[in-house]
Protein backbone atom coordinates (compact mmCIF):
# COMPACT_ATOMS: atom_id res chain seq x y z
CA UNK A 1 0.00 0.00 0.00
CA UNK A 2 1.43 3.40 -0.99
CA UNK A 3 2.66 5.84 1.63
CA UNK A 4 0.71 8.71 0.04
CA UNK A 5 -3.05 8.66 -0.40
CA UNK A 6 -4.34 8.24 -3.95
CA UNK A 7 -6.32 11.15 -5.37
CA UNK A 8 -9.65 9.34 -4.95
CA UNK A 9 -9.00 8.57 -1.27
CA UNK A 10 -10.43 11.94 -0.18
CA UNK A 11 -13.80 11.00 -1.67
CA UNK A 12 -14.06 7.75 0.32
CA UNK A 13 -15.00 9.76 3.37
CA UNK A 14 -17.82 12.27 3.68
CA UNK A 15 -18.33 15.26 5.88
CA UNK A 16 -14.89 16.87 5.57
CA UNK A 17 -14.91 20.03 7.65
CA UNK A 18 -12.50 22.42 9.31
CA UNK A 19 -11.39 21.04 12.68
CA UNK A 20 -8.59 19.50 14.72
CA UNK A 21 -7.12 16.07 14.01
CA UNK A 22 -7.08 13.82 17.09
CA UNK A 23 -3.73 12.26 16.01
CA UNK A 24 -1.48 15.12 14.87
CA UNK A 25 -3.48 17.93 16.50
CA UNK A 26 -3.20 20.08 13.38
CA UNK A 27 -6.13 22.26 12.45
CA UNK A 28 -7.21 21.49 8.90
CA UNK A 29 -9.86 19.60 6.93
CA UNK A 30 -10.90 16.57 9.01
CA UNK A 31 -13.48 13.82 8.76
CA UNK A 32 -15.12 11.72 11.46
CA UNK A 33 -13.44 8.32 11.57
CA UNK A 34 -14.90 6.86 14.72
CA UNK A 35 -16.17 7.35 18.20
CA UNK A 36 -14.70 6.86 21.64
CA UNK A 37 -17.27 5.95 24.30
CA UNK A 38 -16.67 5.79 28.03
CA UNK A 39 -19.74 5.08 30.09
CA UNK A 40 -22.52 7.21 28.67
CA UNK A 41 -20.22 9.83 27.11
CA UNK A 42 -19.32 9.52 23.42
CA UNK A 43 -16.75 11.68 21.67
CA UNK A 44 -16.38 11.82 17.89
CA UNK A 45 -12.84 11.19 16.60
CA UNK A 46 -11.82 13.26 13.59
CA UNK A 47 -8.65 12.90 11.54
CA UNK A 48 -6.99 14.87 8.76
CA UNK A 49 -6.34 13.32 5.34
CA UNK A 50 -2.76 12.31 6.16
CA UNK A 51 -3.65 10.67 9.48
CA UNK A 52 -6.73 8.97 8.02
CA UNK A 53 -4.48 7.46 5.35
CA UNK A 54 -1.94 6.35 7.99
CA UNK A 55 -4.70 4.68 10.01
CA UNK A 56 -5.98 2.87 6.92
CA UNK A 57 -2.45 1.68 6.15
CA UNK A 58 -2.02 0.51 9.75
CA UNK A 59 -5.24 -1.49 9.54
CA UNK A 60 -4.42 -2.89 6.09
CA UNK A 61 -0.87 -3.96 7.04
CA UNK A 62 -1.83 -5.47 10.39
CA UNK A 63 -4.77 -7.36 8.90
CA UNK A 64 -2.73 -8.67 5.98
CA UNK A 65 -0.02 -9.96 8.31
CA UNK A 66 -2.58 -11.55 10.61
CA UNK A 67 -4.43 -13.25 7.76
CA UNK A 68 -1.17 -14.44 6.19
CA UNK A 69 0.09 -16.14 9.33
CA UNK A 70 -3.23 -16.82 10.98
CA UNK A 71 -2.04 -15.89 14.45
CA UNK A 72 -2.97 -13.19 16.91
CA UNK A 73 0.71 -12.81 17.78
CA UNK A 74 1.53 -11.86 14.19
CA UNK A 75 -1.26 -9.30 14.27
CA UNK A 76 0.20 -7.84 17.48
CA UNK A 77 3.68 -7.60 15.94
CA UNK A 78 2.36 -5.90 12.80
CA UNK A 79 0.22 -3.56 14.87
CA UNK A 80 3.16 -2.58 17.09
CA UNK A 81 5.32 -1.95 14.02
CA UNK A 82 2.66 0.24 12.44
CA UNK A 83 2.17 2.15 15.72
CA UNK A 84 5.90 2.94 15.82
CA UNK A 85 5.64 4.27 12.26
CA UNK A 86 2.63 6.39 13.17
CA UNK A 87 4.47 7.86 16.13
CA UNK A 88 7.32 9.01 13.90
DSSP file (Angstrom, degrees, kcal/mol; ACC not computed):
  #  RESIDUE AA STRUCTURE BP1 BP2  ACC     N-H-->O    O-->H-N    N-H-->O    O-->H-N    TCO  KAPPA ALPHA  PHI   PSI    X-CA   Y-CA   Z-CA
    1    1 A X              0   0    0      0, 0.0    60,-0.0     0, 0.0    56,-0.0   0.000 360.0 360.0 360.0 132.7    0.0    0.0    0.0
    2    2 A X        -     0   0    0      1,-0.1     4,-0.1     2,-0.1    55,-0.0  -0.171 360.0-131.7 -62.8 153.6    1.4    3.4   -1.0
    3    3 A X  S    S+     0   0    0      2,-0.1     2,-0.4    54,-0.0    -1,-0.1   0.743  92.7  59.2 -76.8 -24.4    2.7    5.8    1.6
    4    4 A X  S    S-     0   0    0     49,-0.0    -2,-0.1     1,-0.0     2,-0.1  -0.862  94.8-108.4-108.5 141.5    0.7    8.7    0.0
    5    5 A X        -     0   0    0     -2,-0.4    -2,-0.1     1,-0.1     5,-0.0  -0.384  33.9-116.2 -67.5 140.7   -3.1    8.7   -0.4
    6    6 A X    >   -     0   0    0      1,-0.1     3,-1.8    -4,-0.1     4,-0.5  -0.343  31.7-104.3 -68.8 159.7   -4.3    8.2   -4.0
    7    7 A X  G >  S+     0   0    0      1,-0.3     3,-0.7     2,-0.2     4,-0.3   0.844 120.4  52.6 -55.3 -38.0   -6.3   11.2   -5.4
    8    8 A X  G >  S+     0   0    0      1,-0.2     3,-0.8     2,-0.1     4,-0.4   0.584  85.7  86.3 -78.3  -8.3   -9.6    9.3   -5.0
    9    9 A X  G X> S+     0   0    0     -3,-1.8     3,-1.7     1,-0.2     4,-0.5   0.881  80.5  61.4 -59.3 -39.6   -9.0    8.6   -1.3
   10   10 A X  G X4 S+     0   0    0     -3,-0.7     3,-0.8    -4,-0.5    -1,-0.2   0.838 100.7  54.6 -55.1 -35.7  -10.4   11.9   -0.2
   11   11 A X  G <4 S+     0   0    0     -3,-0.8    -1,-0.3    -4,-0.3    -2,-0.2   0.560  88.6  76.8 -81.4  -8.3  -13.8   11.0   -1.7
   12   12 A X  G <4 S+     0   0    0     -3,-1.7     2,-0.3    -4,-0.4    -1,-0.2   0.797  95.6  54.8 -67.9 -27.7  -14.1    7.7    0.3
   13   13 A X  S << S-     0   0    0     -3,-0.8     2,-0.3    -4,-0.5     3,-0.2  -0.816  74.5-153.6-110.0 147.6  -15.0    9.8    3.4
   14   14 A X        +     0   0    0     -2,-0.3    18,-0.4    18,-0.2    -2,-0.0  -0.715  65.5  45.1-113.6 166.0  -17.8   12.3    3.7
   15   15 A X        +     0   0    0     -2,-0.3    17,-0.2     1,-0.2    -1,-0.2   0.791  62.9 179.7  76.6  29.0  -18.3   15.3    5.9
   16   16 A X        +     0   0    0     -3,-0.2     2,-0.3    15,-0.1    15,-0.2  -0.445  15.0 160.0 -62.0 132.6  -14.9   16.9    5.6
   17   17 A X  E     -A   30   0A   0     13,-2.6    13,-3.4    -2,-0.1     2,-0.4  -0.953  47.5 -82.5-149.5 165.9  -14.9   20.0    7.7
   18   18 A X  E    S+A   29   0A   0     -2,-0.3     2,-0.3    11,-0.2    11,-0.2  -0.600  75.0 108.4 -74.6 126.5  -12.5   22.4    9.3
   19   19 A X  E     -A   28   0A   0      9,-2.9     9,-2.4    -2,-0.4     2,-0.5  -0.924  66.4 -65.4-172.2-165.3  -11.4   21.0   12.7
   20   20 A X  E     -A   27   0A   0     -2,-0.3     2,-0.3     7,-0.2    26,-0.3  -0.905  40.2-127.5-111.6 131.7   -8.6   19.5   14.7
   21   21 A X     >  -     0   0    0      5,-2.4     4,-1.3    -2,-0.5    26,-0.2  -0.583  10.0-144.1 -75.5 132.3   -7.1   16.1   14.0
   22   22 A X  T  4 S+     0   0    0     24,-2.9    -1,-0.1    -2,-0.3    25,-0.1   0.766  96.1  44.3 -68.4 -24.3   -7.1   13.8   17.1
   23   23 A X  T  4 S+     0   0    0     23,-0.3    -1,-0.1     3,-0.1    24,-0.1   0.949 129.3  16.9 -86.7 -56.7   -3.7   12.3   16.0
   24   24 A X  T  4 S-     0   0    0      2,-0.1    -2,-0.1    24,-0.0     3,-0.1   0.586  89.7-135.8 -97.5 -11.0   -1.5   15.1   14.9
   25   25 A X     <  +     0   0    0     -4,-1.3     2,-0.2     1,-0.2    -3,-0.1   0.638  53.7 144.2  64.9  16.8   -3.5   17.9   16.5
   26   26 A X        -     0   0    0     -6,-0.0    -5,-2.4     1,-0.0     2,-0.7  -0.578  52.6-124.8 -80.7 150.3   -3.2   20.1   13.4
   27   27 A X  E     +A   20   0A   0     -7,-0.2     2,-0.2    -2,-0.2    -7,-0.2  -0.874  63.6 102.0 -96.7 118.7   -6.1   22.3   12.5
   28   28 A X  E    S-A   19   0A   0     -9,-2.4    -9,-2.9    -2,-0.7     2,-0.4  -0.846  78.8 -30.9-166.0-162.9   -7.2   21.5    8.9
   29   29 A X  E     +A   18   0A   0     -2,-0.2    20,-0.6   -11,-0.2     2,-0.3  -0.614  68.3 175.1 -70.6 126.6   -9.9   19.6    6.9
   30   30 A X  E     -AB  17  48A   0    -13,-3.4   -13,-2.6    -2,-0.4     2,-0.3  -0.903  20.1-155.0-131.4 160.8  -10.9   16.6    9.0
   31   31 A X  E     - B   0  47A   0     16,-2.0    16,-2.3    -2,-0.3     2,-0.4  -0.966  32.6-101.0-132.3 151.6  -13.5   13.8    8.8
   32   32 A X  E     + B   0  46A   0    -18,-0.4    14,-0.3    -2,-0.3   -18,-0.2  -0.583  40.5 170.1 -73.0 125.9  -15.1   11.7   11.5
   33   33 A X  E     -     0   0A   0     12,-3.0     2,-0.3    -2,-0.4    13,-0.2   0.455  57.7 -34.1-116.6  -4.8  -13.4    8.3   11.6
   34   34 A X  E     - B   0  45A   0     11,-1.2    11,-2.8     2,-0.0     2,-0.4  -0.990  56.2 -99.7 173.7-168.4  -14.9    6.9   14.7
   35   35 A X  E     - B   0  44A   0     -2,-0.3     2,-0.5     9,-0.3     9,-0.2  -0.999  13.1-149.8-145.9 138.8  -16.2    7.4   18.2
   36   36 A X  E     - B   0  43A   0      7,-2.9     7,-2.7    -2,-0.4     2,-0.5  -0.957  20.9-170.7-110.7 122.0  -14.7    6.9   21.6
   37   37 A X  E     + B   0  42A   0     -2,-0.5     2,-0.5     5,-0.2     5,-0.2  -0.955  13.7 175.3-120.3 128.6  -17.3    6.0   24.3
   38   38 A X  E >   - B   0  41A   0      3,-2.6     3,-2.1    -2,-0.5     2,-0.3  -0.976  69.8 -43.3-129.0 116.7  -16.7    5.8   28.0
   39   39 A X  T 3  S-     0   0    0     -2,-0.5    -2,-0.0     1,-0.3     0, 0.0  -0.488 124.3 -24.0  63.2-124.4  -19.7    5.1   30.1
   40   40 A X  T 3  S+     0   0    0     -2,-0.3     2,-0.5    -3,-0.1    -1,-0.3   0.305 118.2  96.4-101.8   8.6  -22.5    7.2   28.7
   41   41 A X  E <   -B   38   0A   0     -3,-2.1    -3,-2.6     2,-0.0     2,-0.4  -0.880  51.9-172.2-104.8 124.4  -20.2    9.8   27.1
   42   42 A X  E     -B   37   0A   0     -2,-0.5     2,-0.4    -5,-0.2    -5,-0.2  -0.945   3.3-167.3-116.7 135.6  -19.3    9.5   23.4
   43   43 A X  E     -B   36   0A   0     -7,-2.7    -7,-2.9    -2,-0.4     2,-0.2  -0.984  21.0-127.6-122.7 129.3  -16.7   11.7   21.7
   44   44 A X  E     -B   35   0A   0     -2,-0.4     2,-0.5    -9,-0.2    -9,-0.3  -0.550  19.3-143.0 -73.0 136.8  -16.4   11.8   17.9
   45   45 A X  E     -B   34   0A   0    -11,-2.8   -12,-3.0    -2,-0.2   -11,-1.2  -0.907  19.1-172.5-102.8 126.4  -12.8   11.2   16.6
   46   46 A X  E     -B   32   0A   0     -2,-0.5   -24,-2.9   -26,-0.3     2,-0.3  -0.926   1.7-172.1-119.7 143.9  -11.8   13.3   13.6
   47   47 A X  E     -B   31   0A   0    -16,-2.3   -16,-2.0    -2,-0.4   -26,-0.1  -0.972  21.9-119.2-135.9 149.6   -8.7   12.9   11.5
   48   48 A X  E  >  -B   30   0A   0     -2,-0.3     4,-2.6   -18,-0.2     5,-0.2  -0.233  42.6 -95.2 -75.9 173.6   -7.0   14.9    8.8
   49   49 A X  H  > S+     0   0    0    -20,-0.6     4,-2.3     1,-0.2     5,-0.2   0.915 123.5  48.9 -58.7 -46.5   -6.3   13.3    5.3
   50   50 A X  H  > S+     0   0    0      1,-0.2     4,-2.1     2,-0.2    -1,-0.2   0.920 115.2  43.1 -63.4 -44.1   -2.8   12.3    6.2
   51   51 A X  H  > S+     0   0    0      2,-0.2     4,-2.5     1,-0.2    -1,-0.2   0.855 111.3  54.7 -72.7 -33.7   -3.6   10.7    9.5
   52   52 A X  H  X S+     0   0    0     -4,-2.6     4,-2.1     2,-0.2    -1,-0.2   0.920 110.0  48.0 -62.3 -42.6   -6.7    9.0    8.0
   53   53 A X  H  X S+     0   0    0     -4,-2.3     4,-2.5    -5,-0.2    -2,-0.2   0.912 110.5  51.1 -63.7 -43.0   -4.5    7.5    5.4
   54   54 A X  H  X S+     0   0    0     -4,-2.1     4,-2.6     1,-0.2    -2,-0.2   0.906 110.1  49.9 -61.4 -41.3   -1.9    6.3    8.0
   55   55 A X  H  X S+     0   0    0     -4,-2.5     4,-2.4     2,-0.2    -1,-0.2   0.892 110.3  49.9 -65.3 -39.0   -4.7    4.7   10.0
   56   56 A X  H  X S+     0   0    0     -4,-2.1     4,-2.8     2,-0.2    -2,-0.2   0.914 111.6  48.8 -64.6 -41.2   -6.0    2.9    6.9
   57   57 A X  H  X S+     0   0    0     -4,-2.5     4,-3.1     2,-0.2     5,-0.3   0.916 109.7  52.2 -63.3 -42.9   -2.5    1.7    6.2
   58   58 A X  H  X S+     0   0    0     -4,-2.6     4,-2.4     1,-0.2     5,-0.3   0.936 113.3  44.1 -57.8 -47.9   -2.0    0.5    9.7
   59   59 A X  H  X S+     0   0    0     -4,-2.4     4,-2.5     2,-0.2     5,-0.2   0.925 115.0  48.5 -63.4 -46.1   -5.2   -1.5    9.5
   60   60 A X  H  X S+     0   0    0     -4,-2.8     4,-2.5     2,-0.2    -2,-0.2   0.936 114.8  44.1 -60.4 -49.1   -4.4   -2.9    6.1
   61   61 A X  H  X S+     0   0    0     -4,-3.1     4,-2.1     2,-0.2    -2,-0.2   0.910 115.5  46.8 -66.0 -43.8   -0.9   -4.0    7.0
   62   62 A X  H  X S+     0   0    0     -4,-2.4     4,-2.3    -5,-0.3    -1,-0.2   0.910 114.6  47.0 -66.4 -41.2   -1.8   -5.5   10.4
   63   63 A X  H  X S+     0   0    0     -4,-2.5     4,-2.9    -5,-0.3     5,-0.3   0.918 111.1  51.3 -67.1 -42.4   -4.8   -7.4    8.9
   64   64 A X  H  X S+     0   0    0     -4,-2.5     4,-2.1    -5,-0.2    -2,-0.2   0.914 112.1  46.7 -61.8 -42.4   -2.7   -8.7    6.0
   65   65 A X  H  X S+     0   0    0     -4,-2.1     4,-2.1     2,-0.2     5,-0.3   0.919 113.6  48.6 -64.8 -43.5    0.0  -10.0    8.3
   66   66 A X  H  X S+     0   0    0     -4,-2.3     4,-2.8     1,-0.2     5,-0.5   0.917 113.6  45.7 -63.4 -44.7   -2.6  -11.6   10.6
   67   67 A X  H  < S+     0   0    0     -4,-2.9    -1,-0.2     2,-0.2    -2,-0.2   0.860 111.4  53.8 -67.4 -35.1   -4.4  -13.3    7.8
   68   68 A X  H  < S+     0   0    0     -4,-2.1    -2,-0.2    -5,-0.3    -1,-0.2   0.916 123.3  25.4 -66.2 -43.4   -1.2  -14.4    6.2
   69   69 A X  H  < S-     0   0    0     -4,-2.1    -2,-0.2     2,-0.2    -1,-0.2   0.719  94.3-139.1 -95.6 -22.9    0.1  -16.1    9.3
   70   70 A X     <  +     0   0    0     -4,-2.8     2,-0.4    -5,-0.3    -3,-0.2   0.713  61.0 116.6  74.0  20.3   -3.2  -16.8   11.0
   71   71 A X     >  -     0   0    0     -5,-0.5     4,-1.4    -6,-0.3    -1,-0.2  -0.933  66.1-140.2-125.5 147.9   -2.0  -15.9   14.4
   72   72 A X  H  > S+     0   0    0     -2,-0.4     4,-2.4     1,-0.2     5,-0.1   0.832 105.6  60.5 -67.5 -32.8   -3.0  -13.2   16.9
   73   73 A X  H  > S+     0   0    0      1,-0.2     4,-2.3     2,-0.2    -1,-0.2   0.903 102.8  50.4 -63.1 -40.6    0.7  -12.8   17.8
   74   74 A X  H  > S+     0   0    0      1,-0.2     4,-2.5     2,-0.2    -1,-0.2   0.892 109.3  51.7 -64.6 -38.7    1.5  -11.9   14.2
   75   75 A X  H  X S+     0   0    0     -4,-1.4     4,-2.7     1,-0.2    -2,-0.2   0.925 109.3  50.4 -61.6 -43.8   -1.3   -9.3   14.3
   76   76 A X  H  X S+     0   0    0     -4,-2.4     4,-2.4     2,-0.2    -2,-0.2   0.891 110.8  48.8 -62.8 -40.4    0.2   -7.8   17.5
   77   77 A X  H  X S+     0   0    0     -4,-2.3     4,-2.2     2,-0.2    -1,-0.2   0.930 113.9  45.6 -64.9 -46.0    3.7   -7.6   15.9
   78   78 A X  H  X S+     0   0    0     -4,-2.5     4,-2.4     1,-0.2    -2,-0.2   0.893 113.2  50.6 -64.7 -39.5    2.4   -5.9   12.8
   79   79 A X  H  X S+     0   0    0     -4,-2.7     4,-2.4     2,-0.2    -2,-0.2   0.922 110.4  48.7 -64.8 -44.7    0.2   -3.6   14.9
   80   80 A X  H  X S+     0   0    0     -4,-2.4     4,-2.0     2,-0.2    -2,-0.2   0.895 111.5  50.5 -62.5 -40.5    3.2   -2.6   17.1
   81   81 A X  H  X S+     0   0    0     -4,-2.2     4,-1.8     1,-0.2    -2,-0.2   0.922 111.7  47.0 -63.1 -44.9    5.3   -2.0   14.0
   82   82 A X  H  X S+     0   0    0     -4,-2.4     4,-2.3     1,-0.2    -2,-0.2   0.869 109.2  54.7 -66.2 -36.2    2.7    0.2   12.4
   83   83 A X  H  X S+     0   0    0     -4,-2.4     4,-2.0     2,-0.2    -1,-0.2   0.897 106.2  51.8 -64.0 -40.3    2.2    2.2   15.7
   84   84 A X  H  X S+     0   0    0     -4,-2.0     4,-0.9     1,-0.2    -1,-0.2   0.909 110.4  49.1 -61.8 -40.4    5.9    2.9   15.8
   85   85 A X  H >< S+     0   0    0     -4,-1.8     3,-0.6     1,-0.2    -2,-0.2   0.902 109.9  51.0 -65.2 -41.2    5.6    4.3   12.3
   86   86 A X  H 3< S+     0   0    0     -4,-2.3    -1,-0.2     1,-0.2    -2,-0.2   0.846 106.4  55.3 -64.6 -33.9    2.6    6.4   13.2
   87   87 A X  H 3<        0   0    0     -4,-2.0    -1,-0.2     1,-0.3    -2,-0.2   0.744 360.0 360.0 -71.7 -22.2    4.5    7.9   16.1
   88   88 A X    <<        0   0    0     -4,-0.9    -1,-0.3    -3,-0.6    -2,-0.2   0.491 360.0 360.0 -72.4 360.0    7.3    9.0   13.9
